Amino acid sequence: MLTIHYREAGIDDKPIVYELMQELIKELSSDSSVKEFLEKLETDIDIALSRDDIVFILAELGDEVIGLARGDILYQDPIFRLRSETRCGYIDQMYVRPKHRRGGVGGGLLSQCERWLRSKGLTHVLLHAAIRAVRFYAARGYQSNREMFKKL
């Protein structure tokens, strides 16, 4: 039986990060926004892979990359502006290929992102969850907050 391995993506992983991010965008975005997101995706990935305050974690099963997650350090999130530690972690773009879901890969990606954020000295993390993923995050200790979203 193959074991899932998790690792930080490097610049050489750009093609697979791009591929997985395209899959995620096409799955979660409305038809009207897909084109706009895809046009900006390559530049966004280039920036992220070149910074040391952003990480992509990859999940590998054998030779296949089956999922990814992104962790960012936010420096001026309004929720944390009055705390002594104004930085917080942000986990985004969690994606597991459909045939590998419900097997613990997402939980592993989340744990690896949290571990990376702790290694950077962060003590809090936030994320925005798709409605279908709220129970997944709640089961791992995340609590609903005050944020709501509306397109203007």
DSSP file (Angstrom, degrees, kcal/mol; ACC not computed):
  #  RESIDUE AA STRUCTURE BP1 BP2  ACC     N-H-->O    O-->H-N    N-H-->O    O-->H-N    TCO  KAPPA ALPHA  PHI   PSI    X-CA   Y-CA   Z-CA
    1    1 A M              0   0    0      0, 0.0     2,-0.2     0, 0.0     0, 0.0   0.000 360.0 360.0 360.0 134.2    0.0    0.0    0.0
    2    2 A L        -     0   0    0     59,-0.0     2,-0.4     1,-0.0    59,-0.0  -0.485 360.0-137.6 -79.1 147.0    1.3    3.4   -0.9
    3    3 A T        -     0   0    0     -2,-0.2    59,-0.7     0, 0.0     2,-0.4  -0.822  17.0-119.3-103.7 142.9    1.8    6.1    1.7
    4    4 A I  E     -A   61   0A   0     -2,-0.4     2,-0.4    57,-0.2    57,-0.2  -0.681  29.7-162.8 -80.9 131.1    0.9    9.7    1.2
    5    5 A H  E     -A   60   0A   0     55,-2.7    55,-3.2    -2,-0.4     2,-0.4  -0.910   2.7-154.5-114.8 144.0    3.8   12.1    1.5
    6    6 A Y  E     +A   59   0A   0     -2,-0.4     2,-0.3    53,-0.2    53,-0.2  -0.935  21.6 158.7-118.4 140.1    3.6   15.8    2.0
    7    7 A R  E     -A   58   0A   0     51,-1.9    51,-3.3    -2,-0.4     2,-0.3  -0.988  42.7 -95.8-154.6 160.7    6.2   18.4    1.0
    8    8 A E  E     -A   57   0A   0     -2,-0.3    49,-0.2    49,-0.2     2,-0.2  -0.602  43.8-119.8 -77.1 138.4    6.6   22.0    0.2
    9    9 A A        -     0   0    0     47,-3.0    47,-0.3    -2,-0.3     2,-0.2  -0.522  28.0-161.7 -77.0 145.6    6.5   22.9   -3.5
   10   10 A G    >   -     0   0    0     -2,-0.2     3,-1.9    45,-0.1     4,-0.1  -0.615  41.2 -85.8-115.0-179.5    9.5   24.5   -5.1
   11   11 A I  G >  S+     0   0    0      1,-0.3     3,-1.5    -2,-0.2    38,-0.1   0.819 125.8  61.8 -58.9 -32.5    9.8   26.5   -8.3
   12   12 A D  G 3  S+     0   0    0      1,-0.3    -1,-0.3     2,-0.1     4,-0.2   0.660  96.1  62.3 -68.4 -14.6   10.3   23.2  -10.3
   13   13 A D  G <>  +     0   0    0     -3,-1.9     4,-2.5     1,-0.2     3,-0.4   0.375  69.4 108.1 -90.1   4.1    6.7   22.3   -9.2
   14   14 A K  H <> S+     0   0    0     -3,-1.5     4,-2.9     1,-0.2     5,-0.2   0.880  73.5  54.9 -52.2 -44.3    5.1   25.2  -11.0
   15   15 A P  H  > S+     0   0    0      0, 0.0     4,-2.2     0, 0.0    -1,-0.2   0.916 112.8  41.1 -59.1 -42.8    3.5   23.0  -13.7
   16   16 A I  H  > S+     0   0    0     -3,-0.4     4,-2.6     2,-0.2     5,-0.2   0.873 114.3  52.1 -74.8 -35.1    1.7   20.7  -11.3
   17   17 A V  H  X S+     0   0    0     -4,-2.5     4,-2.5     2,-0.2     5,-0.2   0.937 111.9  47.8 -61.4 -44.8    0.7   23.6   -9.0
   18   18 A Y  H  X S+     0   0    0     -4,-2.9     4,-2.2    -5,-0.3    -2,-0.2   0.914 111.8  49.9 -61.0 -44.5   -0.7   25.3  -12.0
   19   19 A E  H  X S+     0   0    0     -4,-2.2     4,-1.9    -5,-0.2    -2,-0.2   0.931 113.4  44.6 -61.7 -47.3   -2.5   22.2  -13.1
   20   20 A L  H  X S+     0   0    0     -4,-2.6     4,-2.4     1,-0.2    -1,-0.2   0.890 112.1  52.4 -66.4 -39.3   -4.1   21.5   -9.7
   21   21 A M  H  X S+     0   0    0     -4,-2.5     4,-2.7    -5,-0.2    -1,-0.2   0.881 107.2  52.9 -65.6 -37.1   -5.1   25.2   -9.3
   22   22 A Q  H  X S+     0   0    0     -4,-2.2     4,-2.5     2,-0.2     5,-0.2   0.928 109.3  49.4 -61.0 -44.4   -6.8   25.1  -12.7
   23   23 A E  H  X S+     0   0    0     -4,-1.9     4,-1.8     1,-0.2    -2,-0.2   0.922 112.1  48.5 -60.0 -44.5   -8.8   22.1  -11.6
   24   24 A L  H  X S+     0   0    0     -4,-2.4     4,-2.5     2,-0.2     5,-0.3   0.936 112.0  47.9 -61.7 -48.3   -9.7   23.8   -8.3
   25   25 A I  H  X S+     0   0    0     -4,-2.7     4,-2.5     1,-0.2    -2,-0.2   0.918 112.0  49.1 -61.5 -44.5  -10.8   27.0  -10.1
   26   26 A K  H  < S+     0   0    0     -4,-2.5    -1,-0.2    -5,-0.2    -2,-0.2   0.841 114.1  47.2 -65.2 -32.1  -12.9   25.2  -12.6
   27   27 A E  H  < S+     0   0    0     -4,-1.8    -2,-0.2    -5,-0.2    -1,-0.2   0.886 123.9  28.1 -75.6 -39.2  -14.6   23.1   -9.9
   28   28 A L  H  < S+     0   0    0     -4,-2.5     2,-0.2    -5,-0.1    -2,-0.2   0.692 102.8  82.3-100.4 -20.1  -15.4   26.0   -7.5
   29   29 A S  S  < S-     0   0    0     -4,-2.5     2,-0.1    -5,-0.3     5,-0.0  -0.536  77.5-111.5 -93.5 152.7  -15.8   29.1   -9.6
   30   30 A S    >>  -     0   0    0     -2,-0.2     4,-1.4     1,-0.1     3,-1.3  -0.412  35.3-107.6 -72.3 156.7  -18.9   30.2  -11.6
   31   31 A D  H 3> S+     0   0    0      1,-0.3     4,-0.6     2,-0.2    -1,-0.1   0.826 118.4  57.0 -54.8 -33.8  -18.6   30.2  -15.4
   32   32 A S  H 34 S+     0   0    0      1,-0.2     4,-0.3     2,-0.1    -1,-0.3   0.754 112.1  39.4 -73.5 -23.3  -18.4   34.0  -15.5
   33   33 A S  H <> S+     0   0    0     -3,-1.3     4,-2.4     2,-0.1     5,-0.2   0.623  92.8  83.2-101.5 -13.7  -15.4   34.2  -13.2
   34   34 A V  H  X S+     0   0    0     -4,-1.4     4,-2.8     1,-0.2     5,-0.2   0.930  91.7  49.2 -56.9 -49.6  -13.3   31.2  -14.4
   35   35 A K  H  X S+     0   0    0     -4,-0.6     4,-2.0     1,-0.2    -1,-0.2   0.918 111.5  49.1 -58.9 -45.3  -11.7   33.1  -17.3
   36   36 A E  H  > S+     0   0    0     -4,-0.3     4,-1.0     1,-0.2    -1,-0.2   0.925 113.8  45.9 -61.0 -45.6  -10.7   36.0  -15.1
   37   37 A F  H >X S+     0   0    0     -4,-2.4     4,-0.9     1,-0.2     3,-0.7   0.917 111.6  51.1 -64.7 -43.4   -9.1   33.8  -12.5
   38   38 A L  H 3X S+     0   0    0     -4,-2.8     4,-0.6     1,-0.2     3,-0.3   0.842 104.0  58.6 -65.1 -32.9   -7.3   31.7  -15.0
   39   39 A E  H 3< S+     0   0    0     -4,-2.0     4,-0.3    -5,-0.2    -1,-0.2   0.811 114.5  37.0 -64.4 -29.4   -5.8   34.8  -16.7
   40   40 A K  H <X S+     0   0    0     -4,-1.0     4,-2.1    -3,-0.7    -1,-0.2   0.519  95.0  89.7 -98.3  -8.3   -4.2   35.8  -13.4
   41   41 A L  H  X S+     0   0    0     -4,-0.9     4,-2.5    -3,-0.3     5,-0.2   0.903  82.1  50.7 -63.7 -47.4   -3.3   32.3  -12.2
   42   42 A E  H  X S+     0   0    0     -4,-0.6     4,-2.4     1,-0.2    -1,-0.2   0.914 113.1  46.2 -61.2 -43.4    0.2   31.9  -13.6
   43   43 A T  H  > S+     0   0    0     -4,-0.3     4,-2.4     1,-0.2    -1,-0.2   0.909 111.6  52.5 -64.1 -41.7    1.4   35.3  -12.3
   44   44 A D  H  X S+     0   0    0     -4,-2.1     4,-2.5     1,-0.2    -2,-0.2   0.908 110.9  46.7 -60.9 -42.6   -0.1   34.5   -8.9
   45   45 A I  H  X S+     0   0    0     -4,-2.5     4,-2.8     2,-0.2     5,-0.2   0.907 109.9  53.4 -67.5 -41.9    1.7   31.2   -8.7
   46   46 A D  H  X S+     0   0    0     -4,-2.4     4,-0.9    -5,-0.2    -2,-0.2   0.933 112.2  45.2 -57.0 -46.6    5.0   32.7   -9.8
   47   47 A I  H >X S+     0   0    0     -4,-2.4     3,-0.7     1,-0.2     4,-0.6   0.943 113.8  49.0 -62.6 -48.2    4.8   35.3   -7.0
   48   48 A A  H >< S+     0   0    0     -4,-2.5     3,-1.0     1,-0.2     6,-0.3   0.906 109.9  50.3 -61.3 -43.1    3.8   32.7   -4.4
   49   49 A L  H 3< S+     0   0    0     -4,-2.8    -1,-0.2     1,-0.2    -2,-0.2   0.678 109.5  52.9 -71.5 -15.5    6.6   30.3   -5.3
   50   50 A S  H << S+     0   0    0     -4,-0.9     2,-0.3    -3,-0.7    -1,-0.2   0.533  96.7  81.2 -94.9  -6.6    9.1   33.1   -5.1
   51   51 A R    <<  -     0   0    0     -3,-1.0     3,-0.5    -4,-0.6    -4,-0.0  -0.719  64.0-149.8-104.0 149.5    8.2   34.3   -1.6
   52   52 A D  S    S+     0   0    0     -2,-0.3    -1,-0.1     1,-0.2    -4,-0.1   0.411  95.8  62.1 -96.1   3.4    9.2   32.9    1.8
   53   53 A D  S    S+     0   0    0     -5,-0.1    20,-1.9    20,-0.1     2,-0.3   0.192 100.2  61.3-108.6  15.5    5.9   34.0    3.5
   54   54 A I  E     - B   0  72A   0     -3,-0.5     2,-0.4    -6,-0.3    18,-0.2  -0.996  64.4-175.1-136.3 140.1    3.8   31.8    1.2
   55   55 A V  E     - B   0  71A   0     16,-2.7    16,-2.7    -2,-0.3     2,-0.5  -0.995  17.8-154.7-135.5 142.9    3.9   28.0    0.8
   56   56 A F  E     - B   0  70A   0     -2,-0.4   -47,-3.0   -47,-0.3     2,-0.5  -0.981  17.1-155.9-106.8 128.0    2.2   25.4   -1.3
   57   57 A I  E     -AB   8  69A   0     12,-3.1    12,-1.6    -2,-0.5     2,-0.4  -0.905   8.8-156.2-101.7 130.9    2.0   22.0    0.3
   58   58 A L  E     -AB   7  68A   0    -51,-3.3   -51,-1.9    -2,-0.5     2,-0.5  -0.862   6.3-148.3-107.9 141.9    1.8   19.1   -2.1
   59   59 A A  E     -AB   6  67A   0      8,-2.5     7,-2.7    -2,-0.4     8,-1.0  -0.944  19.7-167.9-106.7 127.0    0.3   15.7   -1.3
   60   60 A E  E     -AB   5  65A   0    -55,-3.2   -55,-2.7    -2,-0.5     2,-0.5  -0.942  18.0-170.9-120.9 137.4    1.9   12.8   -3.3
   61   61 A L  E >  S-AB   4  64A   0      3,-3.0     3,-1.8    -2,-0.4     2,-0.3  -0.938  74.2 -48.7-122.9 104.8    0.8    9.2   -3.6
   62   62 A G  T 3  S-     0   0    0    -59,-0.7   -57,-0.1    -2,-0.5     0, 0.0  -0.559 123.4 -22.3  64.9-127.9    3.6    7.4   -5.3
   63   63 A D  T 3  S+     0   0    0     -2,-0.3     2,-0.4    -3,-0.1    -1,-0.3   0.412 120.7  94.3 -91.7   1.1    4.6    9.5   -8.4
   64   64 A E  E <   -B   61   0A   0     -3,-1.8    -3,-3.0     2,-0.0     2,-0.6  -0.809  67.5-142.0-102.6 131.9    1.3   11.3   -8.5
   65   65 A V  E     +B   60   0A   0     -2,-0.4    -5,-0.3    -5,-0.2     3,-0.1  -0.822  25.4 174.5 -86.0 120.6    0.5   14.7   -6.9
   66   66 A I  E     +     0   0A   0     -7,-2.7    31,-3.0    -2,-0.6     2,-0.3   0.455  53.9   1.4-111.9  -3.9   -3.0   14.3   -5.7
   67   67 A G  E     -BC  59  96A   0     -8,-1.0    -8,-2.5    29,-0.2     2,-0.3  -0.987  51.8-162.1-172.2 165.7   -3.6   17.5   -3.8
   68   68 A L  E     -BC  58  95A   0     27,-2.5    27,-2.8    -2,-0.3     2,-0.3  -0.981   1.0-168.0-152.4 162.7   -2.3   20.9   -2.6
   69   69 A A  E     -B   57   0A   0    -12,-1.6   -12,-3.1    -2,-0.3     2,-0.4  -0.976  15.6-139.3-148.4 152.8   -3.0   23.6   -0.1
   70   70 A R  E     -BC  56  92A   0     22,-2.8    22,-3.0    -2,-0.3     2,-0.4  -0.947  11.5-167.4-118.7 135.8   -1.6   27.1    0.2
   71   71 A G  E     -BC  55  91A   0    -16,-2.7   -16,-2.7    -2,-0.4     2,-0.3  -0.985   8.9-177.2-121.4 132.9   -0.6   28.9    3.4
   72   72 A D  E     -BC  54  90A   0     18,-2.7    18,-2.3    -2,-0.4     2,-0.6  -0.913  25.5-130.5-124.2 151.5    0.1   32.6    3.6
   73   73 A I  E     - C   0  89A   0    -20,-1.9     2,-0.4    -2,-0.3    16,-0.2  -0.926  24.5-155.5 -98.6 120.5    1.3   34.9    6.3
   74   74 A L  E     - C   0  88A   0     14,-3.3    14,-2.0    -2,-0.6     3,-0.1  -0.817  11.0-172.7 -96.5 135.6   -1.0   37.9    6.6
   75   75 A Y  S    S+     0   0    0     -2,-0.4    -1,-0.1    12,-0.2    11,-0.1   0.673  78.1  26.3-102.3 -19.9    0.5   41.0    8.1
   76   76 A Q        +     0   0    0     12,-0.1    -1,-0.1    11,-0.0    11,-0.1  -0.138  68.9 159.8-140.0  42.7   -2.4   43.4    8.4
   77   77 A D    >   -     0   0    0      9,-0.6     3,-1.5     1,-0.1     4,-0.4  -0.509  41.8-133.8 -67.2 130.9   -5.6   41.4    8.7
   78   78 A P  G >  S+     0   0    0      0, 0.0     3,-0.9     0, 0.0     4,-0.3   0.782 102.2  63.3 -60.2 -27.2   -8.3   43.7   10.3
   79   79 A I  G 3  S+     0   0    0      1,-0.2     3,-0.3     2,-0.1    -2,-0.0   0.827 110.3  39.0 -64.3 -30.1   -9.4   41.0   12.7
   80   80 A F  G X  S+     0   0    0     -3,-1.5     3,-1.4     6,-0.2    -1,-0.2   0.317  82.2 105.7-104.0   7.2   -5.9   41.0   14.3
   81   81 A R  T <  S+     0   0    0     -3,-0.9    -1,-0.2    -4,-0.4    -2,-0.1   0.755  84.5  43.9 -64.1 -25.5   -5.1   44.8   14.3
   82   82 A L  T 3  S+     0   0    0     -3,-0.3    -1,-0.3    -4,-0.3     2,-0.2   0.400  95.7  95.4-100.4   2.4   -5.7   45.2   18.0
   83   83 A R  S <  S-     0   0    0     -3,-1.4     3,-0.1     2,-0.1    -3,-0.0  -0.496  83.3-119.3 -87.7 161.1   -3.8   42.1   19.2
   84   84 A S  S    S+     0   0    0      1,-0.2     2,-0.8    -2,-0.2    -1,-0.1   0.864 111.8  51.0 -67.2 -34.2   -0.2   42.1   20.3
   85   85 A E        +     0   0    0      1,-0.1    -1,-0.2     2,-0.0    -2,-0.1  -0.898  68.7 178.5-103.9 106.2    0.5   39.7   17.4
   86   86 A T        +     0   0    0     -2,-0.8    -9,-0.6    -5,-0.1    -6,-0.2   0.611  54.1  88.1 -86.6 -11.9   -0.9   41.3   14.3
   87   87 A R        +     0   0    0    -11,-0.1     2,-0.3    -6,-0.0    36,-0.3  -0.553  53.4 174.1 -82.1 151.9    0.2   38.6   11.9
   88   88 A C  E     -C   74   0A   0    -14,-2.0   -14,-3.3    -2,-0.2    37,-0.2  -0.984  29.9-109.0-149.2 160.4   -2.0   35.6   11.3
   89   89 A G  E     -Cd  73 125A   0     35,-2.7    37,-2.3    -2,-0.3     2,-0.4  -0.558  24.0-159.5 -86.1 154.1   -1.9   32.6    9.0
   90   90 A Y  E     -Cd  72 126A   0    -18,-2.3   -18,-2.7    35,-0.2     2,-0.5  -0.981   1.2-159.4-136.0 122.9   -4.3   32.2    6.1
   91   91 A I  E     +Cd  71 127A   0     35,-2.1    37,-0.6    -2,-0.4     2,-0.3  -0.890  26.2 157.5-105.0 130.6   -5.0   28.8    4.6
   92   92 A D  E     +C   70   0A   0    -22,-3.0   -22,-2.8    -2,-0.5    37,-0.1  -0.919  41.7  34.2-145.3 163.5   -6.4   28.9    1.1
   93   93 A Q  E     +     0   0A   0     -2,-0.3     2,-0.4     1,-0.2    -1,-0.1   0.857  61.4 177.5  57.2  43.6   -6.8   26.8   -2.1
   94   94 A M  E     +     0   0A   0    -25,-0.2     2,-0.3    -3,-0.1   -25,-0.2  -0.666  10.2 167.6 -75.0 128.3   -7.1   23.4   -0.4
   95   95 A Y  E     -C   68   0A   0    -27,-2.8   -27,-2.5    -2,-0.4     2,-0.4  -0.974  21.8-178.6-150.3 131.7   -7.7   20.9   -3.2
   96   96 A V  E     -C   67   0A   0     -2,-0.3   -29,-0.2   -29,-0.2     5,-0.1  -0.998  40.7-107.2-126.1 131.9   -7.7   17.1   -3.4
   97   97 A R    >   -     0   0    0    -31,-3.0     3,-2.4    -2,-0.4     4,-0.3  -0.303  37.3-111.8 -57.9 141.1   -8.3   15.4   -6.7
   98   98 A P  G >  S+     0   0    0      0, 0.0     3,-1.4     0, 0.0    -1,-0.1   0.799 112.6  54.5 -50.6 -41.9  -11.8   13.8   -6.7
   99   99 A K  G 3  S+     0   0    0      1,-0.3    -2,-0.1     3,-0.0   -33,-0.0   0.614 110.0  49.5 -72.5  -7.6  -10.8   10.1   -6.7
  100  100 A H  G X  S+     0   0    0     -3,-2.4     3,-0.7   -34,-0.2     5,-0.5   0.304  85.3 117.0-110.0   7.1   -8.6   10.7   -3.6
  101  101 A R  T <   +     0   0    0     -3,-1.4    -4,-0.0    -4,-0.3     0, 0.0  -0.355  66.7  29.8 -76.0 157.3  -11.2   12.5   -1.4
  102  102 A R  T 3  S+     0   0    0     -2,-0.1    -1,-0.2     1,-0.1    -3,-0.0   0.736  93.4  99.3  67.4  26.1  -12.4   11.2    1.9
  103  103 A G  S <  S-     0   0    0     -3,-0.7    -2,-0.1     0, 0.0    -1,-0.1   0.231 104.0 -93.6-123.3  13.0   -9.2    9.4    2.5
  104  104 A G  S  > S+     0   0    0      3,-0.0     4,-2.0     4,-0.0     5,-0.1   0.411  92.2 117.8  94.1  -2.2   -7.5   11.8    4.9
  105  105 A V  H  > S+     0   0    0     -5,-0.5     4,-2.6     2,-0.2     5,-0.2   0.930  76.4  49.4 -65.2 -45.3   -5.5   13.8    2.3
  106  106 A G  H  > S+     0   0    0      1,-0.2     4,-2.6     2,-0.2    -1,-0.2   0.911 110.8  50.0 -60.7 -43.2   -7.3   17.1    3.0
  107  107 A G  H  > S+     0   0    0      1,-0.2     4,-2.4     2,-0.2    -1,-0.2   0.886 110.9  50.2 -62.1 -38.7   -6.7   16.6    6.7
  108  108 A G  H  X S+     0   0    0     -4,-2.0     4,-2.4     2,-0.2    -2,-0.2   0.913 110.4  49.1 -65.7 -42.8   -3.0   15.9    6.1
  109  109 A L  H  X S+     0   0    0     -4,-2.6     4,-2.3     2,-0.2    -2,-0.2   0.921 111.8  49.4 -61.5 -43.8   -2.7   19.0    3.9
  110  110 A L  H  X S+     0   0    0     -4,-2.6     4,-2.5     1,-0.2    -2,-0.2   0.932 111.0  49.4 -61.5 -46.1   -4.3   21.2    6.5
  111  111 A S  H  X S+     0   0    0     -4,-2.4     4,-2.4     1,-0.2    -1,-0.2   0.896 110.4  50.7 -60.3 -41.2   -2.0   19.8    9.2
  112  112 A Q  H  X S+     0   0    0     -4,-2.4     4,-2.3     2,-0.2    -1,-0.2   0.894 110.3  49.1 -66.3 -39.6    1.0   20.5    7.1
  113  113 A C  H  X S+     0   0    0     -4,-2.3     4,-2.5     2,-0.2    -2,-0.2   0.931 112.0  48.9 -63.3 -44.5   -0.1   24.1    6.5
  114  114 A E  H  X S+     0   0    0     -4,-2.5     4,-2.6     1,-0.2    -2,-0.2   0.907 110.4  51.3 -61.3 -41.4   -0.7   24.6   10.2
  115  115 A R  H  X S+     0   0    0     -4,-2.4     4,-2.1     2,-0.2    -1,-0.2   0.921 110.4  48.9 -61.6 -44.4    2.8   23.1   11.0
  116  116 A W  H  X S+     0   0    0     -4,-2.3     4,-0.8     2,-0.2    -2,-0.2   0.919 111.5  49.2 -62.2 -44.1    4.4   25.5    8.5
  117  117 A L  H ><>S+     0   0    0     -4,-2.5     5,-2.0     1,-0.2     3,-0.8   0.905 110.3  50.6 -63.8 -41.8    2.6   28.5   10.0
  118  118 A R  H ><5S+     0   0    0     -4,-2.6     3,-2.1     1,-0.2    -1,-0.2   0.890 104.7  58.1 -61.3 -38.1    3.6   27.5   13.5
  119  119 A S  H 3<5S+     0   0    0     -4,-2.1    -1,-0.2     1,-0.3    -2,-0.2   0.732 102.4  55.3 -65.2 -20.1    7.2   27.2   12.3
  120  120 A K  T <<5S-     0   0    0     -4,-0.8    -1,-0.3    -3,-0.8    -2,-0.2   0.309 126.0-102.7 -92.5   6.7    7.0   30.9   11.2
  121  121 A G  T < 5S+     0   0    0     -3,-2.1     2,-0.2     1,-0.3    -3,-0.2   0.596  71.9 146.7  86.7  12.1    5.9   31.8   14.8
  122  122 A L      < -     0   0    0     -5,-2.0    -1,-0.3     1,-0.1   -34,-0.1  -0.561  29.4-175.5 -85.4 147.8    2.2   32.3   14.1
  123  123 A T        +     0   0    0    -36,-0.3     2,-0.3    -2,-0.2    -1,-0.1   0.445  66.8  47.4-118.8  -5.8   -0.4   31.4   16.8
  124  124 A H        -     0   0    0    -37,-0.2   -35,-2.7    -7,-0.1     2,-0.3  -0.973  57.7-172.7-136.8 151.2   -3.6   32.0   14.8
  125  125 A V  E     -d   89   0A   0     -2,-0.3     2,-0.3   -37,-0.2   -35,-0.2  -0.996   1.5-172.4-141.3 145.9   -4.9   30.9   11.4
  126  126 A L  E     +d   90   0A   0    -37,-2.3   -35,-2.1    -2,-0.3     2,-0.3  -0.921   5.5 174.8-132.0 163.5   -8.0   31.8    9.5
  127  127 A L  E     -d   91   0A   0     -2,-0.3     2,-0.5   -37,-0.2   -35,-0.1  -0.970  31.4-119.6-156.6 164.6   -9.5   30.5    6.3
  128  128 A H        -     0   0    0    -37,-0.6     2,-0.4    -2,-0.3    -2,-0.0  -0.972  34.0-155.7-111.6 121.9  -12.6   30.9    4.1
  129  129 A A        -     0   0    0     -2,-0.5     5,-0.1   -37,-0.1     2,-0.1  -0.807  16.1-122.7-104.6 136.3  -14.5   27.6    3.7
  130  130 A A    >>  -     0   0    0     -2,-0.4     3,-2.3     1,-0.1     4,-0.6  -0.445  37.5-109.3 -62.3 148.9  -16.8   26.6    1.0
  131  131 A I  G >4 S+     0   0    0      1,-0.3     3,-1.2     2,-0.2     4,-0.4   0.878 120.1  55.4 -51.6 -41.6  -20.2   25.8    2.5
  132  132 A R  G 34 S+     0   0    0      1,-0.2    -1,-0.3     2,-0.1     4,-0.2   0.652 108.5  49.3 -69.2 -13.2  -19.6   22.1    1.7
  133  133 A A  G <> S+     0   0    0     -3,-2.3     4,-2.0     1,-0.1    -1,-0.2   0.434  79.3  97.0-105.0  -0.7  -16.3   22.1    3.7
  134  134 A V  H <X S+     0   0    0     -3,-1.2     4,-2.7    -4,-0.6     5,-0.2   0.905  86.0  48.3 -58.4 -44.5  -17.5   23.8    6.9
  135  135 A R  H  > S+     0   0    0     -4,-0.4     4,-2.2     1,-0.2    -1,-0.2   0.876 107.5  56.8 -64.9 -36.4  -18.0   20.5    8.7
  136  136 A F  H  4 S+     0   0    0     -4,-0.2     4,-0.4     2,-0.2    -1,-0.2   0.942 113.6  39.1 -57.3 -49.5  -14.5   19.3    7.6
  137  137 A Y  H ><>S+     0   0    0     -4,-2.0     5,-2.1     1,-0.2     3,-1.4   0.894 112.6  55.4 -71.1 -40.2  -12.9   22.4    9.2
  138  138 A A  H ><5S+     0   0    0     -4,-2.7     3,-1.7     1,-0.3    -1,-0.2   0.883 102.3  57.5 -59.8 -38.2  -15.1   22.4   12.3
  139  139 A A  T 3<5S+     0   0    0     -4,-2.2    -1,-0.3     1,-0.3    -2,-0.2   0.673 105.7  52.3 -65.7 -15.9  -14.1   18.8   13.0
  140  140 A R  T < 5S-     0   0    0     -3,-1.4    -1,-0.3    -4,-0.4    -2,-0.2   0.117 130.8 -89.7-108.7  19.0  -10.5   20.0   13.1
  141  141 A G  T < 5S+     0   0    0     -3,-1.7     2,-0.2     1,-0.3    -3,-0.2   0.433  79.1 139.8  95.0   0.4  -11.1   22.8   15.6
  142  142 A Y      < -     0   0    0     -5,-2.1     2,-0.4    -6,-0.1    -1,-0.3  -0.559  36.0-153.4 -79.3 143.2  -12.0   25.7   13.3
  143  143 A Q        -     0   0    0     -2,-0.2     2,-0.0     1,-0.0    -1,-0.0  -0.908  20.7-106.3-118.3 143.6  -14.8   28.0   14.5
  144  144 A S        -     0   0    0     -2,-0.4     2,-0.2     1,-0.1    -1,-0.0  -0.369  41.6-168.4 -63.3 145.8  -17.2   30.1   12.5
  145  145 A N        -     0   0    0      2,-0.2    -1,-0.1    -2,-0.0     0, 0.0  -0.456  36.5 -84.0-123.2-164.3  -16.4   33.8   12.7
  146  146 A R  S    S+     0   0    0     -2,-0.2    -2,-0.1     2,-0.0     2,-0.0   0.579  81.4 117.1 -84.6 -11.1  -18.1   37.1   11.7
  147  147 A E        +     0   0    0      2,-0.0     2,-0.3     1,-0.0    -2,-0.2  -0.309  32.9 170.7 -69.9 139.2  -17.0   37.3    8.1
  148  148 A M        -     0   0    0     -2,-0.0     2,-0.4     2,-0.0    -2,-0.0  -0.922  20.0-137.9-136.7 163.5  -19.6   37.2    5.3
  149  149 A F        +     0   0    0     -2,-0.3     2,-0.3     2,-0.0    -2,-0.0  -0.961  21.1 169.6-132.2 140.7  -19.1   37.8    1.6
  150  150 A K        -     0   0    0     -2,-0.4     2,-0.4     0, 0.0    -2,-0.0  -0.963  29.8-130.7-148.2 131.8  -21.0   39.7   -1.0
  151  151 A K              0   0    0     -2,-0.3    -2,-0.0     1,-0.1     0, 0.0  -0.699 360.0 360.0 -80.6 129.9  -20.0   40.6   -4.5
  152  152 A L              0   0    0     -2,-0.4    -1,-0.1     0, 0.0     0, 0.0   0.420 360.0 360.0 -98.2 360.0  -20.6   44.3   -5.2
